[in-house]
Amino acid sequence: MSVTYRDLLAQTKREITEIDPAAAQTLVAEGAAVIDVREADEVEQGMVPGATHIPRGFLEARIEEAVPDKHRPVVVYCAGGARSAFGAKALAELGYTEVVSLAGGFGAWKGAGLAWETPARFAPAQRRRYSRHFMLPEVGEAGQRRLLNSKVLLIGAGGLGSPAALYLAAAGVGTLGIVDDDVVDESNLQRQVLHTTDRIGTPKTESARLTMLAINPDVDVVAHQTRLTKENVLDLFRDYDIVVDGTDNFASRYLINDACVLLGKPCVHGAIFRFEGQATVYWADQGPCYRCLFPEPPPPELAPNCAEAGVLGVLPGVIGTIQATEAIKLALGIGETLVGRLLVYDALSMEFRELNLAKDPACPICGPDAVTSLDDIEYTDVGCAVPVAALAAD
């Protein structure tokens, strides 16, 4: 005896639990995961707030990443309730114990007058460009929108700023500011991959802007052709969400840290020296800041000369890419960042080590008796940022 689609759907609905929009809203308010199994063009017409979009054809493959706890309540919906019924049955077969289908689908949800939202639409070219991000449950379309709405400020368009800028632009971080007052020099080209031979003598911010826009015209690149000072730092930082530090001297390191602490912004720190590099995230709201480790710069005689020290050309590619990764995680609010952890890399032995960093309760900038203004702090450039305890220079 042959079975029709109607027969199969009716049989499936008898084997699952269907609920009406009011009951679904209650589950959502109590913390249930909401899975939208429609196609991308349908989602663009509107969706349940907080829902995760997984097209029906990918549901079984991606659900365990989106909802790892199989005992968490799950509400599945589609346009009218058919695909979600089959999806609910599939999830039950995968071991999900509290999965329900929204009867009537998104149409019923809207018809009941419940809240819904229309996500920003992606142009066809954007769908192709960011398709690999869309496949990641931790990113998806909602995460890509967050990236496009994020603002990251890069301090320095040199060895560390180059790979960070390239990957942040490629990832679709919507606004990328870049601060640098230098011009491209031939000696930069061994490691500063933002720049090219024909741009020698060009301001680094302009060279960086051209390269970043060539990679991704979606992004807005804001060039700040200026030297960072305590007079302009707070105004420069205020409009950005995240600061990426790619500088090479103590004065800038301390100034960036102090401004980030006062503004409550995370600072993604990177440093390189010869064959060694390191990365961390300083964020006083959640962990230590730079001054928790190094309250004051070392004496000038302990700071080596950058030009004499040298650096392996590929080393900033590793550290700068780690910085870009941390900035993207911060923008998305996913994963475990390097706050309170220092990642140290040795290129010669190809080893990574991790050091735990503790907050200093007596820190002069983020402690209980911290200063509240930059006016009374002196930022003296004493040379490359390579303290004995393993900070390094670009």
Buried (B, 14 or more C-beta within 10 A) or exposed (E): EEEEEEEEBEEBBEEBBBBEBEBBBEBBEEEBBBBBBBBEEBBBBEBBEEBBBBBBEEBBEBBBEBBEEBEBBBBBBBBBBBBBBBBBBBBBEEEBEBBBBBBBBBBBBBEEEBEBEEBEEBEEEBBEBBEEBBEBBEBBBBBBBBBBEBBBBBBBBBBBBBBBBBBBBBBBBBBBBBBBEBBBEEEBBEBBBBBBEEBBEBBBBBBBBBBBBEBBEBBBBBBBBEEBEBEBBBEBBEEBBBBBBBBBBBBBBBBBBBBBBBBEBBBBBBBBBBBBBBBBBBBBEEBBBBBBBBEEBBEEEEBBEBEEBEBBEEBBBBBBBBBBBBBBBBBBEBEEBBBBBBBBBEBEEEEEEEBEBEBBEEBBBBBEEBBEEBEEEEBEEBBBBBBEEBBBBB
